[in-house]
Amino acid sequence: FLDHTDYDATASSTLAPQGEHTYNVVNIKEDPQREVKSPWAEGVEGDGIGESITLEVKRLLPLYGILIRPGYYDYDEKDPWLKNNRIAALEITLNDEHTFTEQIPDERLENPYLVRVRNYTKPVKKVKMVIKAVHRGTQDHDTCISLVQLRAALAQKPEIRPAR
C-alpha cells in the first residue's frame, strides 16, 4: 500500500486560533516539523454537523481506503481527546459521484481508523468528507480531526534490495 497526504485540503469552516494553537485544515497532514500540534477543528456554533473537508488529490490512484484519526490527539495527554467532539459518522463522496457513510467507533486508537472504499475503482481526484454525527466531548463541542491519509493499493509489490 501507499499511504500519502499528497492533496490540497479546504474546509467549510475553521475554529479561530487560541494562543499558539491554530486549527487550520492543513493540520490533518500531521507535519512532524510543527512545534505545536493541533488538529483541524470546525468553526461553527454547535457540534459542526454538516461541516466538511474537501481534498483535491494530486496523486490520482484508485483508493483502497482513507485513514482518519478522529478527535484532538495530543500524544502527551488524553484530556484534549476526551474534552472535544470526535467524528461518529462521516459521509464520504469520491469524484462527486460515489457516496457512502462510515460509522466510526468512539475509541482512542493507537493507529488511524481505516475507512475502506468499496465498489469504486476509478482514480480519485476529489474526496469530500461531511460530518454527519459526533461523539460529544466532555467540555468543548468543537469537532476535531487530527489526521487524514489516503491509502492506495500498489500495482505491484515493491522490490526490496539489501543495503550495500
Contacts in CASP RR format, 6 or more apart in sequence:
PFRMAT RR
TARGET T0000
AUTHOR 0000-0000-0000
METHOD contacts of the structure
MODEL  1
FLDHTDYDATASSTLAPQGEHTYNVVNIKEDPQREVKSPWAEGVEGDGIG
ESITLEVKRLLPLYGILIRPGYYDYDEKDPWLKNNRIAALEITLNDEHTF
TEQIPDERLENPYLVRVRNYTKPVKKVKMVIKAVHRGTQDHDTCISLVQL
RAALAQKPEIRPAR
1 64 0 8 1.000
1 151 0 8 1.000
1 152 0 8 1.000
1 153 0 8 1.000
1 154 0 8 1.000
2 61 0 8 1.000
2 151 0 8 1.000
2 152 0 8 1.000
2 153 0 8 1.000
2 154 0 8 1.000
3 67 0 8 1.000
3 149 0 8 1.000
3 150 0 8 1.000
3 151 0 8 1.000
4 59 0 8 1.000
4 149 0 8 1.000
4 150 0 8 1.000
4 152 0 8 1.000
5 28 0 8 1.000
5 29 0 8 1.000
5 30 0 8 1.000
5 148 0 8 1.000
5 149 0 8 1.000
5 150 0 8 1.000
6 57 0 8 1.000
6 58 0 8 1.000
6 59 0 8 1.000
6 150 0 8 1.000
7 55 0 8 1.000
7 56 0 8 1.000
7 57 0 8 1.000
7 58 0 8 1.000
7 59 0 8 1.000
7 127 0 8 1.000
7 150 0 8 1.000
8 55 0 8 1.000
8 56 0 8 1.000
8 58 0 8 1.000
9 25 0 8 1.000
9 26 0 8 1.000
9 28 0 8 1.000
9 29 0 8 1.000
9 53 0 8 1.000
9 54 0 8 1.000
9 55 0 8 1.000
9 56 0 8 1.000
9 148 0 8 1.000
10 25 0 8 1.000
10 53 0 8 1.000
10 54 0 8 1.000
10 56 0 8 1.000
11 24 0 8 1.000
11 25 0 8 1.000
11 40 0 8 1.000
11 42 0 8 1.000
11 51 0 8 1.000
11 52 0 8 1.000
11 53 0 8 1.000
11 54 0 8 1.000
12 42 0 8 1.000
12 50 0 8 1.000
12 51 0 8 1.000
12 52 0 8 1.000
12 53 0 8 1.000
13 42 0 8 1.000
13 43 0 8 1.000
13 44 0 8 1.000
13 48 0 8 1.000
13 51 0 8 1.000
14 23 0 8 1.000
14 24 0 8 1.000
14 25 0 8 1.000
14 40 0 8 1.000
14 41 0 8 1.000
14 42 0 8 1.000
14 43 0 8 1.000
15 23 0 8 1.000
15 41 0 8 1.000
15 42 0 8 1.000
15 43 0 8 1.000
15 142 0 8 1.000
16 23 0 8 1.000
16 43 0 8 1.000
17 23 0 8 1.000
20 36 0 8 1.000
21 36 0 8 1.000
21 38 0 8 1.000
22 36 0 8 1.000
22 38 0 8 1.000
23 38 0 8 1.000
23 39 0 8 1.000
23 40 0 8 1.000
23 41 0 8 1.000
23 43 0 8 1.000
23 142 0 8 1.000
23 144 0 8 1.000
24 40 0 8 1.000
25 40 0 8 1.000
25 53 0 8 1.000
26 40 0 8 1.000
27 34 0 8 1.000
27 37 0 8 1.000
27 38 0 8 1.000
27 39 0 8 1.000
27 40 0 8 1.000
27 146 0 8 1.000
28 39 0 8 1.000
28 40 0 8 1.000
28 53 0 8 1.000
28 145 0 8 1.000
28 146 0 8 1.000
28 147 0 8 1.000
28 148 0 8 1.000
29 147 0 8 1.000
29 148 0 8 1.000
30 37 0 8 1.000
30 69 0 8 1.000
30 146 0 8 1.000
30 147 0 8 1.000
37 73 0 8 1.000
37 74 0 8 1.000
37 75 0 8 1.000
38 72 0 8 1.000
39 71 0 8 1.000
39 72 0 8 1.000
39 73 0 8 1.000
39 144 0 8 1.000
39 145 0 8 1.000
39 146 0 8 1.000
40 53 0 8 1.000
40 144 0 8 1.000
40 145 0 8 1.000
40 146 0 8 1.000
41 72 0 8 1.000
41 84 0 8 1.000
41 142 0 8 1.000
41 143 0 8 1.000
41 144 0 8 1.000
42 48 0 8 1.000
42 51 0 8 1.000
42 131 0 8 1.000
42 142 0 8 1.000
42 143 0 8 1.000
43 51 0 8 1.000
43 142 0 8 1.000
44 51 0 8 1.000
46 141 0 8 1.000
47 85 0 8 1.000
47 131 0 8 1.000
47 134 0 8 1.000
47 136 0 8 1.000
47 141 0 8 1.000
47 143 0 8 1.000
48 85 0 8 1.000
48 131 0 8 1.000
48 134 0 8 1.000
48 143 0 8 1.000
49 131 0 8 1.000
49 132 0 8 1.000
49 133 0 8 1.000
49 134 0 8 1.000
50 130 0 8 1.000
50 131 0 8 1.000
50 132 0 8 1.000
51 130 0 8 1.000
51 131 0 8 1.000
51 143 0 8 1.000
52 128 0 8 1.000
52 129 0 8 1.000
52 130 0 8 1.000
52 131 0 8 1.000
53 128 0 8 1.000
53 129 0 8 1.000
53 145 0 8 1.000
53 148 0 8 1.000
54 126 0 8 1.000
54 127 0 8 1.000
54 128 0 8 1.000
54 129 0 8 1.000
55 126 0 8 1.000
55 127 0 8 1.000
55 128 0 8 1.000
55 129 0 8 1.000
55 148 0 8 1.000
55 150 0 8 1.000
56 125 0 8 1.000
56 126 0 8 1.000
57 124 0 8 1.000
57 125 0 8 1.000
57 126 0 8 1.000
57 127 0 8 1.000
57 150 0 8 1.000
59 150 0 8 1.000
59 152 0 8 1.000
60 123 0 8 1.000
60 124 0 8 1.000
60 125 0 8 1.000
61 123 0 8 1.000
61 124 0 8 1.000
61 152 0 8 1.000
62 120 0 8 1.000
62 121 0 8 1.000
62 122 0 8 1.000
62 123 0 8 1.000
62 124 0 8 1.000
62 152 0 8 1.000
62 153 0 8 1.000
63 94 0 8 1.000
63 117 0 8 1.000
63 120 0 8 1.000
63 124 0 8 1.000
63 127 0 8 1.000
63 150 0 8 1.000
63 151 0 8 1.000
63 152 0 8 1.000
64 116 0 8 1.000
64 117 0 8 1.000
64 151 0 8 1.000
64 152 0 8 1.000
64 153 0 8 1.000
65 114 0 8 1.000
65 115 0 8 1.000
65 116 0 8 1.000
65 117 0 8 1.000
65 150 0 8 1.000
65 151 0 8 1.000
66 92 0 8 1.000
66 114 0 8 1.000
66 115 0 8 1.000
66 117 0 8 1.000
66 127 0 8 1.000
66 129 0 8 1.000
66 148 0 8 1.000
66 149 0 8 1.000
66 150 0 8 1.000
66 151 0 8 1.000
67 112 0 8 1.000
67 113 0 8 1.000
67 114 0 8 1.000
67 115 0 8 1.000
67 147 0 8 1.000
67 148 0 8 1.000
67 149 0 8 1.000
67 150 0 8 1.000
67 151 0 8 1.000
68 87 0 8 1.000
68 90 0 8 1.000
68 104 0 8 1.000
68 112 0 8 1.000
68 113 0 8 1.000
68 115 0 8 1.000
68 145 0 8 1.000
68 147 0 8 1.000
68 148 0 8 1.000
69 109 0 8 1.000
69 112 0 8 1.000
69 113 0 8 1.000
69 145 0 8 1.000
69 146 0 8 1.000
69 147 0 8 1.000
69 148 0 8 1.000
70 86 0 8 1.000
70 87 0 8 1.000
70 104 0 8 1.000
70 113 0 8 1.000
70 144 0 8 1.000
70 145 0 8 1.000
70 146 0 8 1.000
71 81 0 8 1.000
71 84 0 8 1.000
71 85 0 8 1.000
71 86 0 8 1.000
71 87 0 8 1.000
71 143 0 8 1.000
71 144 0 8 1.000
71 145 0 8 1.000
71 146 0 8 1.000
72 80 0 8 1.000
72 81 0 8 1.000
72 83 0 8 1.000
72 84 0 8 1.000
72 144 0 8 1.000
72 146 0 8 1.000
73 80 0 8 1.000
73 81 0 8 1.000
73 108 0 8 1.000
73 146 0 8 1.000
73 147 0 8 1.000
74 80 0 8 1.000
74 81 0 8 1.000
78 108 0 8 1.000
80 144 0 8 1.000
81 108 0 8 1.000
82 137 0 8 1.000
82 138 0 8 1.000
83 137 0 8 1.000
83 138 0 8 1.000
83 139 0 8 1.000
83 140 0 8 1.000
84 137 0 8 1.000
84 139 0 8 1.000
84 140 0 8 1.000
84 141 0 8 1.000
84 142 0 8 1.000
84 143 0 8 1.000
84 144 0 8 1.000
85 134 0 8 1.000
85 135 0 8 1.000
85 136 0 8 1.000
85 137 0 8 1.000
85 140 0 8 1.000
85 141 0 8 1.000
85 142 0 8 1.000
85 143 0 8 1.000
85 144 0 8 1.000
86 104 0 8 1.000
86 106 0 8 1.000
86 134 0 8 1.000
86 135 0 8 1.000
86 137 0 8 1.000
86 143 0 8 1.000
86 144 0 8 1.000
87 104 0 8 1.000
87 131 0 8 1.000
87 133 0 8 1.000
87 134 0 8 1.000
87 135 0 8 1.000
87 143 0 8 1.000
87 145 0 8 1.000
88 103 0 8 1.000
88 104 0 8 1.000
88 106 0 8 1.000
88 132 0 8 1.000
88 133 0 8 1.000
88 134 0 8 1.000
88 135 0 8 1.000
89 101 0 8 1.000
89 102 0 8 1.000
89 103 0 8 1.000
89 104 0 8 1.000
89 131 0 8 1.000
89 132 0 8 1.000
89 133 0 8 1.000
90 101 0 8 1.000
90 102 0 8 1.000
90 104 0 8 1.000
90 115 0 8 1.000
90 129 0 8 1.000
90 130 0 8 1.000
90 131 0 8 1.000
90 132 0 8 1.000
91 99 0 8 1.000
91 100 0 8 1.000
91 101 0 8 1.000
91 129 0 8 1.000
91 130 0 8 1.000
91 132 0 8 1.000
92 99 0 8 1.000
92 100 0 8 1.000
92 101 0 8 1.000
92 102 0 8 1.000
92 115 0 8 1.000
92 127 0 8 1.000
92 128 0 8 1.000
92 129 0 8 1.000
92 130 0 8 1.000
93 99 0 8 1.000
93 127 0 8 1.000
93 128 0 8 1.000
93 130 0 8 1.000
94 117 0 8 1.000
94 120 0 8 1.000
94 122 0 8 1.000
94 124 0 8 1.000
94 126 0 8 1.000
94 127 0 8 1.000
95 122 0 8 1.000
95 124 0 8 1.000
95 125 0 8 1.000
95 126 0 8 1.000
96 126 0 8 1.000
96 128 0 8 1.000
98 119 0 8 1.000
98 120 0 8 1.000
100 118 0 8 1.000
101 132 0 8 1.000
102 115 0 8 1.000
104 113 0 8 1.000
104 115 0 8 1.000
105 113 0 8 1.000
106 135 0 8 1.000
112 147 0 8 1.000
112 149 0 8 1.000
114 151 0 8 1.000
124 150 0 8 1.000
127 150 0 8 1.000
129 148 0 8 1.000
131 143 0 8 1.000
134 143 0 8 1.000
END
